[in-house]
């Protein structure tokens, strides 16, 4: 049991960052793809941009080595999986359409994925660098 002041709405992760090969292309992609989820660009520092809701940038993209990386470590972009919380199934559908319109490749259309649980409704796309980007809603229809 945590301290009495524990905020039960806090998530496990505060923020994450993805390396991208073309900053302008990726920023434009994420601005369009994440808009249906209520996510927008909130901060920008050179070739790094933080996206989020409610003035909290918790998803970052950036080009080039971060202060903790060497150029050799990011010479090859290693695709990762990122899942964004949608507030409804309609948001998942809108994300999927917006991402495709912004240049994503289909990696799984919106639908129930009962393998995870009966109300898992998600859609998957590949971003310009091959990152597997998902929007998911866990509630009932």
DSSP file (Angstrom, degrees, kcal/mol; ACC not computed):
  #  RESIDUE AA STRUCTURE BP1 BP2  ACC     N-H-->O    O-->H-N    N-H-->O    O-->H-N    TCO  KAPPA ALPHA  PHI   PSI    X-CA   Y-CA   Z-CA
    1    1 A X              0   0    0      0, 0.0     3,-0.1     0, 0.0     2,-0.0   0.000 360.0 360.0 360.0 135.3    0.0    0.0    0.0
    2    2 A X        -     0   0    0      1,-0.2     4,-0.0     2,-0.1     0, 0.0  -0.161 360.0 -66.4 -83.6 179.2    1.3    3.4   -1.0
    3    3 A X    >   -     0   0    0      1,-0.1     3,-2.1     2,-0.1    -1,-0.2  -0.188  50.5-105.5 -63.0 160.8    1.4    6.6    1.0
    4    4 A X  T 3  S+     0   0    0      1,-0.3    -1,-0.1    -3,-0.1    -2,-0.1   0.740 120.5  57.0 -61.0 -23.9   -1.9    8.3    1.9
    5    5 A X  T 3  S+     0   0    0      2,-0.1    -1,-0.3     0, 0.0    -2,-0.1   0.348  76.8 137.9 -90.2   7.1   -1.2   11.0   -0.8
    6    6 A X    <   -     0   0    0     -3,-2.1     2,-0.8     1,-0.1     3,-0.0  -0.288  50.2-139.8 -58.0 130.7   -0.9    8.4   -3.5
    7    7 A X    >   -     0   0    0      1,-0.1     3,-1.4     2,-0.0    -1,-0.1  -0.842  10.2-163.8 -94.4 109.9   -2.7    9.5   -6.7
    8    8 A X  T 3  S+     0   0    0     -2,-0.8    -1,-0.1     1,-0.3    -2,-0.1   0.588  84.0  65.6 -73.2  -9.0   -4.4    6.4   -8.2
    9    9 A X  T 3  S+     0   0    0      2,-0.1    -1,-0.3    -3,-0.0     2,-0.1   0.534  77.1 110.5 -87.8  -5.9   -4.8    8.1  -11.6
   10   10 A X    <   -     0   0    0     -3,-1.4     2,-0.2     1,-0.1     4,-0.1  -0.385  62.4-137.0 -69.3 145.5   -1.1    8.2  -12.2
   11   11 A X        -     0   0    0      2,-0.2    -1,-0.1     1,-0.1    -2,-0.1  -0.548  19.4-112.9 -97.1 168.2    0.3    6.0  -14.9
   12   12 A X  S    S+     0   0    0     -2,-0.2     2,-0.4     2,-0.0    -1,-0.1   0.892 100.0  53.5 -66.8 -41.4    3.4    3.9  -14.7
   13   13 A X        -     0   0    0      1,-0.1    -2,-0.2     3,-0.0     3,-0.1  -0.792  58.0-167.0-102.0 138.4    5.3    5.9  -17.4
   14   14 A X  S    S-     0   0    0     -2,-0.4     2,-0.3     1,-0.4    -1,-0.1   0.883  73.0 -24.4 -85.6 -45.0    5.8    9.6  -17.3
   15   15 A X        -     0   0    0      2,-0.0    -1,-0.4    44,-0.0     2,-0.3  -0.979  54.3-155.2-162.7 159.3    7.0   10.0  -20.9
   16   16 A X  E     -a   59   0A   0     42,-1.8    44,-2.8    -2,-0.3     2,-0.4  -0.931   9.7-148.5-135.1 158.8    8.7    8.1  -23.7
   17   17 A X  E     -a   60   0A   0     -2,-0.3     2,-0.4    42,-0.2    44,-0.2  -0.982   2.5-158.4-132.4 143.1   10.7    9.1  -26.7
   18   18 A X  E     -a   61   0A   0     42,-2.2    44,-1.8    -2,-0.4     2,-0.3  -0.962  18.3-131.4-117.1 136.7   11.1    7.7  -30.2
   19   19 A X  E     -a   62   0A   0     -2,-0.4     2,-0.3    42,-0.2    44,-0.2  -0.694  28.2-167.3 -79.9 139.6   14.1    8.3  -32.5
   20   20 A X        -     0   0    0     42,-2.4    44,-0.4    -2,-0.3     3,-0.2  -0.932  24.4-143.6-128.0 153.0   13.0    9.3  -36.0
   21   21 A X  S    S+     0   0    0     -2,-0.3     2,-0.4     1,-0.3    -1,-0.1   0.783  95.4  31.5 -87.1 -28.0   14.9    9.5  -39.2
   22   22 A X     >  -     0   0    0      1,-0.2     4,-2.6    40,-0.1    -1,-0.3  -0.895  68.7-167.6-133.9 101.2   13.2   12.6  -40.7
   23   23 A X  H  > S+     0   0    0     -2,-0.4     4,-3.0    -3,-0.2     5,-0.2   0.913  85.8  47.4 -59.1 -49.9   12.0   15.0  -38.0
   24   24 A X  H  > S+     0   0    0      1,-0.2     4,-2.3     2,-0.2    -1,-0.2   0.916 114.5  47.4 -61.0 -43.5    9.7   17.2  -40.2
   25   25 A X  H  > S+     0   0    0      1,-0.2     4,-2.2     2,-0.2    -1,-0.2   0.928 115.5  44.8 -62.9 -45.9    8.1   14.2  -41.8
   26   26 A X  H  X S+     0   0    0     -4,-2.6     4,-2.8     2,-0.2     5,-0.2   0.887 111.5  52.1 -69.2 -38.9    7.5   12.4  -38.5
   27   27 A X  H  X S+     0   0    0     -4,-3.0     4,-2.3    -5,-0.2    -1,-0.2   0.941 111.7  46.8 -62.0 -45.7    6.2   15.6  -36.7
   28   28 A X  H  X S+     0   0    0     -4,-2.3     4,-1.6    -5,-0.2    -2,-0.2   0.904 112.5  51.5 -61.7 -41.1    3.7   16.2  -39.5
   29   29 A X  H  X S+     0   0    0     -4,-2.2     4,-3.2     1,-0.2     5,-0.2   0.957 112.6  43.6 -60.0 -52.4    2.6   12.5  -39.4
   30   30 A X  H  X S+     0   0    0     -4,-2.8     4,-2.2     1,-0.2     5,-0.2   0.838 108.1  58.4 -68.5 -32.6    2.1   12.5  -35.6
   31   31 A X  H  X S+     0   0    0     -4,-2.3     4,-0.6    -5,-0.2    -1,-0.2   0.919 116.7  35.3 -59.3 -41.8    0.2   15.8  -35.6
   32   32 A X  H  X S+     0   0    0     -4,-1.6     4,-0.5    -3,-0.2     3,-0.3   0.918 119.3  47.7 -78.0 -45.8   -2.3   14.3  -38.0
   33   33 A X  H  < S+     0   0    0     -4,-3.2    66,-0.3     1,-0.2     3,-0.3   0.853 117.3  40.5 -68.1 -35.5   -2.4   10.8  -36.7
   34   34 A X  H ><>S+     0   0    0     -4,-2.2     5,-1.8    -5,-0.2     3,-1.5   0.590  89.7  89.4 -92.0 -10.6   -2.8   11.7  -33.0
   35   35 A X  H ><5S+     0   0    0     -4,-0.6     3,-2.1    -3,-0.3    -1,-0.2   0.884  82.6  57.8 -54.9 -42.2   -5.3   14.6  -33.5
   36   36 A X  T 3<5S+     0   0    0     -4,-0.5    -1,-0.3    -3,-0.3    59,-0.1   0.734 103.1  55.7 -63.1 -18.0   -8.3   12.3  -33.3
   37   37 A X  T < 5S-     0   0    0     -3,-1.5    -1,-0.3     2,-0.2    -2,-0.2   0.387 121.8-107.7 -91.0   3.5   -7.1   11.2  -29.8
   38   38 A X  T < 5S+     0   0    0     -3,-2.1     2,-0.4     1,-0.3    16,-0.3   0.697  77.2 137.1  77.9  18.8   -7.0   14.7  -28.6
   39   39 A X      < +     0   0    0     -5,-1.8     2,-0.3    14,-0.1    -1,-0.3  -0.827  24.8 167.5-102.1 135.4   -3.2   14.7  -28.7
   40   40 A X  E     -B   52   0A   0     12,-2.2    12,-2.1    -2,-0.4     2,-0.3  -0.938  44.7 -83.1-141.8 164.8   -1.3   17.7  -30.0
   41   41 A X  E     +B   51   0A   0     -2,-0.3    10,-0.3    10,-0.2     3,-0.1  -0.549  46.6 168.2 -68.0 126.9    2.3   19.0  -30.2
   42   42 A X  E     +     0   0A   0      8,-3.5     2,-0.3     1,-0.3     9,-0.2   0.702  58.6  20.4-114.2 -31.4    2.9   20.9  -26.9
   43   43 A X  E     -B   50   0A   0      7,-1.6     7,-2.6     2,-0.0     2,-0.4  -0.986  56.9-170.2-141.8 149.5    6.7   21.6  -26.8
   44   44 A X  E     +B   49   0A   0     -2,-0.3     2,-0.4     5,-0.2     5,-0.2  -0.979   7.1 178.0-144.9 130.8    9.4   21.8  -29.4
   45   45 A X  E >   -B   48   0A   0      3,-2.7     3,-0.6    -2,-0.4     2,-0.3  -0.906  65.7 -64.3-130.8 101.3   13.2   22.0  -28.9
   46   46 A X  T 3  S-     0   0    0     -2,-0.4    -1,-0.0     1,-0.2    16,-0.0  -0.402 124.1  -5.6  59.5-114.9   15.2   22.0  -32.1
   47   47 A X  T 3  S+     0   0    0     -2,-0.3    16,-2.2    16,-0.2     2,-0.3  -0.242 120.9  87.1-107.0  43.4   14.5   18.6  -33.6
   48   48 A X  E <   -BC  45  62A   0     -3,-0.6    -3,-2.7    14,-0.2     2,-0.4  -0.996  52.8-174.2-138.9 138.3   12.5   17.2  -30.7
   49   49 A X  E     -BC  44  61A   0     12,-2.4    12,-2.2    -2,-0.3     2,-0.5  -0.998  13.5-148.6-138.0 134.9    8.8   17.6  -30.1
   50   50 A X  E     -BC  43  60A   0     -7,-2.6    -8,-3.5    -2,-0.4    -7,-1.6  -0.904  15.6-167.4-105.8 128.0    6.6   16.6  -27.2
   51   51 A X  E     +BC  41  59A   0      8,-3.8     8,-2.0    -2,-0.5     7,-1.3  -0.798  24.1 119.3-109.8 151.2    3.0   15.5  -27.8
   52   52 A X  E     -BC  40  57A   0    -12,-2.1   -12,-2.2    -2,-0.3     2,-0.3  -0.991  50.7 -90.6 179.0-173.8    0.2   15.1  -25.2
   53   53 A X  E >  S+ C   0  56A   0      3,-0.6     3,-1.8    -2,-0.3   -14,-0.1  -0.835  96.3  16.6-114.6 155.9   -3.1   16.0  -23.8
   54   54 A X  T 3  S-     0   0    0     -2,-0.3    -1,-0.2     1,-0.3     3,-0.1   0.845 129.9 -60.7  52.6  42.4   -3.9   18.6  -21.1
   55   55 A X  T 3  S+     0   0    0     -3,-0.2     2,-0.6     1,-0.2    -1,-0.3   0.697 108.0 121.2  61.7  22.6   -0.6   20.4  -21.5
   56   56 A X  E <   - C   0  53A   0     -3,-1.8     2,-1.1     0, 0.0    -3,-0.6  -0.911  51.7-154.7-118.3 102.7    1.4   17.3  -20.5
   57   57 A X  E     + C   0  52A   0     -2,-0.6    -5,-0.3    -5,-0.2     3,-0.1  -0.641  32.7 152.0 -77.8 103.1    3.9   16.2  -23.2
   58   58 A X  E     +     0   0A   0     -7,-1.3   -42,-1.8    -2,-1.1     2,-0.4   0.420  57.4  60.5-113.6   0.4    4.3   12.5  -22.5
   59   59 A X  E     -aC  16  51A   0     -8,-2.0    -8,-3.8   -44,-0.2     2,-0.3  -0.983  67.9-177.2-128.2 120.6    5.2   11.2  -26.0
   60   60 A X  E     -aC  17  50A   0    -44,-2.8   -42,-2.2    -2,-0.4     2,-0.3  -0.885  12.7-168.6-119.2 146.1    8.3   12.7  -27.6
   61   61 A X  E     +aC  18  49A   0    -12,-2.2   -12,-2.4    -2,-0.3     2,-0.3  -0.944  16.7 166.8-123.9 153.2    9.9   12.3  -31.0
   62   62 A X  E     -aC  19  48A   0    -44,-1.8   -42,-2.4    -2,-0.3     2,-0.4  -0.983  28.1-134.0-163.5 153.8   13.4   13.4  -32.0
   63   63 A X        +     0   0    0    -16,-2.2   -16,-0.2    -2,-0.3   -42,-0.1  -0.900  69.8  18.7-111.4 140.8   16.1   13.2  -34.6
   64   64 A X  S    S-     0   0    0    -44,-0.4     2,-0.1    -2,-0.4   -44,-0.1  -0.116 103.3 -38.4  91.1 169.4   19.7   12.7  -33.7
   65   65 A X        -     0   0    0      2,-0.1     6,-0.1     1,-0.1    -2,-0.1  -0.414  54.9-137.2 -69.7 138.6   21.4   11.4  -30.6
   66   66 A X    >   -     0   0    0      4,-0.1     3,-2.0    -2,-0.1    -1,-0.1  -0.292  41.2 -88.2 -77.5 176.0   20.0   12.4  -27.3
   67   67 A X  T 3  S+     0   0    0      1,-0.3    -1,-0.1    -2,-0.1    -2,-0.1   0.719 131.3  48.3 -61.2 -19.6   22.3   13.4  -24.5
   68   68 A X  T 3  S+     0   0    0      2,-0.1     2,-0.3     0, 0.0    -1,-0.3   0.345 104.8  72.9-101.8   4.5   22.5    9.7  -23.5
   69   69 A X    <   -     0   0    0     -3,-2.0     2,-0.3     5,-0.0    -4,-0.1  -0.871  65.8-139.5-123.5 152.0   23.1    8.3  -27.0
   70   70 A X    >>  -     0   0    0     -2,-0.3     4,-0.9     1,-0.1     3,-0.6  -0.711  32.9-112.2 -98.6 160.6   26.0    8.2  -29.4
   71   71 A X  G >4 S+     0   0    0     -2,-0.3     3,-0.6     1,-0.2     4,-0.4   0.861 118.5  57.7 -58.8 -35.8   25.4    8.6  -33.2
   72   72 A X  G >4 S+     0   0    0      1,-0.2     3,-0.8     2,-0.2     4,-0.4   0.851  99.3  58.8 -63.8 -34.3   26.4    5.0  -33.7
   73   73 A X  G <4 S+     0   0    0     -3,-0.6    -1,-0.2     1,-0.2    -2,-0.2   0.781 115.1  34.3 -68.1 -26.4   23.6    3.8  -31.3
   74   74 A X  G << S+     0   0    0     -4,-0.9    -1,-0.2    -3,-0.6    -2,-0.2   0.270  82.2 107.5-112.6  12.5   20.9    5.5  -33.4
   75   75 A X  S <  S+     0   0    0     -3,-0.8     2,-0.5    -4,-0.4    -1,-0.1   0.865  87.3  41.7 -56.5 -35.4   22.4    4.9  -36.9
   76   76 A X  S    S-     0   0    0     -4,-0.4     2,-0.5    -3,-0.2    -1,-0.2  -0.965  89.4-132.8-115.1 123.3   19.8    2.3  -37.4
   77   77 A X        -     0   0    0     -2,-0.5     2,-0.8     1,-0.0    -3,-0.1  -0.633  17.7-152.4 -73.8 121.3   16.2    3.1  -36.2
   78   78 A X        -     0   0    0     -2,-0.5   -59,-0.2    53,-0.0    52,-0.1  -0.862  20.2-125.9 -96.1 110.8   15.0    0.0  -34.3
   79   79 A X        -     0   0    0     -2,-0.8     2,-0.3    50,-0.1    52,-0.1  -0.244  31.5-174.0 -59.3 142.1   11.2    0.0  -34.6
   80   80 A X        -     0   0    0      2,-0.0    52,-2.1     0, 0.0     2,-0.5  -0.796  25.1-109.8-127.2 171.1    9.3   -0.2  -31.3
   81   81 A X  E     -d  132   0B   0     -2,-0.3     2,-0.4    50,-0.2    52,-0.2  -0.917  30.4-178.3-107.7 129.5    5.6   -0.6  -30.4
   82   82 A X  E     -d  133   0B   0     50,-2.6    52,-2.9    -2,-0.5     2,-0.5  -0.997   7.4-163.8-126.3 128.8    3.7    2.4  -28.9
   83   83 A X  E     -d  134   0B   0     -2,-0.4     2,-0.4    50,-0.2    52,-0.2  -0.962   5.9-158.1-115.8 125.2    0.0    2.1  -27.8
   84   84 A X  E     -d  135   0B   0     50,-3.3    52,-2.5    -2,-0.5     2,-0.4  -0.825  22.2-116.8-101.7 138.1   -2.0    5.3  -27.2
   85   85 A X  E     -d  136   0B   0     -2,-0.4     2,-0.3    50,-0.2    52,-0.2  -0.591  27.1-159.7 -75.3 125.8   -5.1    5.3  -25.1
   86   86 A X        -     0   0    0     50,-3.2    52,-0.3    -2,-0.4   -49,-0.1  -0.815  16.0-142.7-101.4 147.9   -8.3    6.2  -26.9
   87   87 A X  S    S+     0   0    0     -2,-0.3     2,-0.3     1,-0.1    -1,-0.1   0.521  81.8   6.3 -88.6  -5.3  -11.3    7.4  -25.0
   88   88 A X  S  > S-     0   0    0      1,-0.1     4,-1.4    33,-0.1    -1,-0.1  -0.977  75.8-104.9-162.7 166.0  -13.7    5.5  -27.2
   89   89 A X  H  > S+     0   0    0     -2,-0.3     4,-2.4     1,-0.2     5,-0.2   0.843 119.7  60.7 -65.5 -33.1  -13.9    3.1  -30.1
   90   90 A X  H  > S+     0   0    0      1,-0.2     4,-2.5     2,-0.2    -1,-0.2   0.875 101.8  52.4 -62.4 -36.7  -14.8    6.0  -32.4
   91   91 A X  H  > S+     0   0    0      2,-0.2     4,-2.8     1,-0.2    -1,-0.2   0.895 107.3  52.0 -65.7 -38.6  -11.4    7.6  -31.5
   92   92 A X  H  X S+     0   0    0     -4,-1.4     4,-2.4     2,-0.2    -2,-0.2   0.948 111.6  46.8 -60.1 -47.9   -9.7    4.3  -32.4
   93   93 A X  H  X S+     0   0    0     -4,-2.4     4,-2.1     1,-0.2    -2,-0.2   0.917 113.6  47.8 -59.8 -44.7  -11.4    4.4  -35.8
   94   94 A X  H  X S+     0   0    0     -4,-2.5     4,-2.6     2,-0.2     5,-0.2   0.889 110.4  52.3 -66.6 -39.9  -10.6    8.1  -36.3
   95   95 A X  H  X S+     0   0    0     -4,-2.8     4,-3.0     2,-0.2     5,-0.2   0.944 109.1  50.3 -57.2 -49.1   -7.0    7.5  -35.4
   96   96 A X  H  X S+     0   0    0     -4,-2.4     4,-2.2     1,-0.2    -2,-0.2   0.918 113.4  44.3 -58.7 -47.2   -6.7    4.7  -37.9
   97   97 A X  H  X S+     0   0    0     -4,-2.1     4,-2.3     2,-0.2    -1,-0.2   0.909 115.2  48.3 -65.4 -42.9   -8.2    6.8  -40.7
   98   98 A X  H  X S+     0   0    0     -4,-2.6     4,-1.5     2,-0.2    -2,-0.2   0.899 111.2  50.4 -65.2 -40.9   -6.1    9.8  -39.9
   99   99 A X  H  <>S+     0   0    0     -4,-3.0     5,-2.7   -66,-0.3     4,-0.3   0.922 111.3  47.6 -64.7 -44.1   -2.9    7.8  -39.7
  100  100 A X  H ><5S+     0   0    0     -4,-2.2     3,-1.5    -5,-0.2    -2,-0.2   0.921 111.4  51.0 -62.3 -42.8   -3.5    6.2  -43.0
  101  101 A X  H 3<5S+     0   0    0     -4,-2.3    -1,-0.2     1,-0.3    -2,-0.2   0.797 107.1  55.3 -63.9 -27.7   -4.3    9.6  -44.6
  102  102 A X  T 3<5S-     0   0    0     -4,-1.5    -1,-0.3    -5,-0.2    -2,-0.2   0.444 132.6 -88.8 -86.0  -0.2   -1.0   10.9  -43.1
  103  103 A X  T < 5S+     0   0    0     -3,-1.5    -3,-0.2    -4,-0.3    -2,-0.1   0.505  76.4 145.3 110.6   5.6    1.0    8.1  -44.8
  104  104 A X      < -     0   0    0     -5,-2.7     2,-0.4    -6,-0.2    -1,-0.2  -0.299  46.8-122.2 -70.4 159.8    1.0    5.2  -42.4
  105  105 A X  E     -E  126   0B   0     21,-2.0    21,-2.6    22,-0.1     2,-0.1  -0.866  31.6-106.1-100.6 138.3    0.9    1.6  -43.5
  106  106 A X  E     +E  125   0B   0     -2,-0.4    19,-0.2    19,-0.2     3,-0.1  -0.391  43.0 165.2 -61.4 134.2   -1.9   -0.6  -42.3
  107  107 A X  E    S-     0   0B   0     17,-2.3    18,-0.2     1,-0.2    -1,-0.1   0.194  74.8 -15.8-133.8  11.8   -0.8   -3.1  -39.7
  108  108 A X  E    S-E  124   0B   0     16,-0.6    16,-3.2    15,-0.0    -1,-0.2  -0.017  71.1-125.6 148.4 105.6   -4.3   -4.1  -38.4
  109  109 A X  E     -     0   0B   0     14,-0.2    13,-0.2     1,-0.2   -16,-0.1  -0.113  48.9 -71.1 -65.9 164.7   -7.6   -2.3  -38.9
  110  110 A X  E    S+     0   0B   0     13,-0.1     2,-0.3   -17,-0.1    13,-0.2  -0.247  78.8 115.9 -56.5 138.9   -9.8   -1.3  -36.0
  111  111 A X  E     -E  122   0B   0     11,-1.4    11,-2.3    -3,-0.1     2,-0.3  -0.940  66.2 -67.5 173.0 169.3  -11.5   -4.2  -34.2
  112  112 A X  E     -E  121   0B   0     -2,-0.3     2,-0.6     9,-0.2     9,-0.3  -0.586  33.3-161.0 -75.6 134.0  -11.9   -6.3  -31.1
  113  113 A X    >>  +     0   0    0      7,-3.3     3,-2.1    -2,-0.3     4,-1.3  -0.768  12.7 176.9-115.7  81.3   -8.8   -8.3  -30.2
  114  114 A X  T 34 S+     0   0    0     -2,-0.6    -1,-0.1     1,-0.3     4,-0.1   0.699  70.4  78.1 -62.7 -19.3  -10.3  -10.9  -27.8
  115  115 A X  T 34 S+     0   0    0      1,-0.2    -1,-0.3    -3,-0.1     3,-0.1   0.824 104.2  36.2 -58.5 -29.3   -6.9  -12.6  -27.5
  116  116 A X  T <4 S-     0   0    0     -3,-2.1     2,-0.3     1,-0.4    -2,-0.2   0.907 139.5 -45.8 -88.6 -51.1   -6.1   -9.7  -25.0
  117  117 A X    ><  -     0   0    0     -4,-1.3     3,-2.0     3,-0.1    -1,-0.4  -0.901  58.4 -93.2-173.8 161.9   -9.5   -9.4  -23.4
  118  118 A X  T 3  S+     0   0    0      1,-0.3    -4,-0.1    -2,-0.3    -3,-0.1   0.713 122.0  40.4 -59.0 -25.0  -13.2   -9.2  -24.6
  119  119 A X  T 3  S+     0   0    0     19,-0.2     2,-0.8    -6,-0.1    -1,-0.3   0.254  78.7 126.5-107.9  12.7  -13.3   -5.4  -24.8
  120  120 A X    <   +     0   0    0     -3,-2.0    -7,-3.3    -7,-0.2     2,-0.6  -0.615  34.2 177.9 -75.3 110.8   -9.9   -4.7  -26.3
  121  121 A X  E     +EF 112 137B   0     16,-2.4    16,-2.7    -2,-0.8     2,-0.3  -0.957  13.7 153.0-119.2 113.2  -10.6   -2.6  -29.3
  122  122 A X  E     -EF 111 136B   0    -11,-2.3   -11,-1.4    -2,-0.6     2,-0.3  -0.895  32.0-155.2-139.9 166.1   -7.5   -1.5  -31.2
  123  123 A X  E     - F   0 135B   0     12,-1.8    12,-1.8    -2,-0.3     2,-0.4  -0.988  15.5-154.7-140.8 145.0   -6.0   -0.4  -34.5
  124  124 A X  E     +EF 108 134B   0    -16,-3.2   -17,-2.3    -2,-0.3   -16,-0.6  -0.960  15.3 168.2-127.9 137.4   -2.4   -0.7  -35.7
  125  125 A X  E     -EF 106 133B   0      8,-2.6     8,-3.1    -2,-0.4     2,-0.5  -0.944  31.6-123.4-138.1 161.6   -0.3    1.2  -38.2
  126  126 A X  E     -EF 105 132B   0    -21,-2.6   -21,-2.0    -2,-0.3     6,-0.2  -0.943  28.4-141.7-106.3 126.5    3.3    1.5  -39.1
  127  127 A X    >   -     0   0    0      4,-2.5     3,-2.2    -2,-0.5   -22,-0.1  -0.116  40.6 -80.7 -76.7-179.7    4.7    5.1  -39.0
  128  128 A X  T 3  S+     0   0    0      1,-0.3    -1,-0.1     2,-0.1  -102,-0.0   0.737 133.4  45.1 -58.8 -22.9    7.3    6.4  -41.5
  129  129 A X  T 3  S-     0   0    0      2,-0.1    -1,-0.3  -110,-0.0   -50,-0.1   0.354 123.1-101.4 -99.6   5.2   10.1    4.7  -39.6
  130  130 A X    <   +     0   0    0     -3,-2.2     2,-0.2     1,-0.3    -2,-0.1   0.544  67.8 154.0  88.4   7.1    8.3    1.4  -39.2
  131  131 A X        -     0   0    0    -52,-0.1    -4,-2.5     1,-0.1     2,-0.9  -0.511  49.0-122.4 -67.8 137.0    7.3    1.9  -35.6
  132  132 A X  E     -dF  81 126B   0    -52,-2.1   -50,-2.6    -6,-0.2     2,-0.5  -0.735  34.7-170.5 -84.7 105.9    4.2   -0.1  -34.7
  133  133 A X  E     -dF  82 125B   0     -8,-3.1    -8,-2.6    -2,-0.9     2,-0.3  -0.870   5.1-177.5-107.9 129.3    1.7    2.6  -33.5
  134  134 A X  E     -dF  83 124B   0    -52,-2.9   -50,-3.3    -2,-0.5     2,-0.4  -0.913  21.3-157.0-125.9 147.3   -1.6    1.6  -31.9
  135  135 A X  E     -dF  84 123B   0    -12,-1.8   -12,-1.8    -2,-0.3     2,-0.4  -0.993  25.6-176.3-116.7 135.4   -4.7    3.3  -30.5
  136  136 A X  E     -dF  85 122B   0    -52,-2.5   -50,-3.2    -2,-0.4     2,-0.4  -0.990  20.7-166.1-138.3 141.1   -6.6    1.1  -28.0
  137  137 A X  E     - F   0 121B   0    -16,-2.7   -16,-2.4    -2,-0.4   -50,-0.1  -0.996   1.6-171.5-123.0 129.8   -9.8    1.5  -26.1
  138  138 A X        +     0   0    0     -2,-0.4   -19,-0.2   -52,-0.3    -1,-0.1   0.520  56.3  89.8 -99.3  -7.0  -10.4   -1.0  -23.2
  139  139 A X  S    S-     0   0    0      1,-0.2    -2,-0.1   -18,-0.1   -18,-0.1  -0.252  86.6 -80.1 -86.1 175.0  -14.0   -0.2  -22.4
  140  140 A X              0   0    0      1,-0.1   -51,-0.2    -2,-0.0    -1,-0.2  -0.228 360.0 360.0 -67.8 164.5  -17.2   -1.6  -23.7
  141  141 A X              0   0    0    -53,-0.1    -1,-0.1   -52,-0.1   -52,-0.1   0.524 360.0 360.0 -53.4 360.0  -18.6   -0.5  -27.0
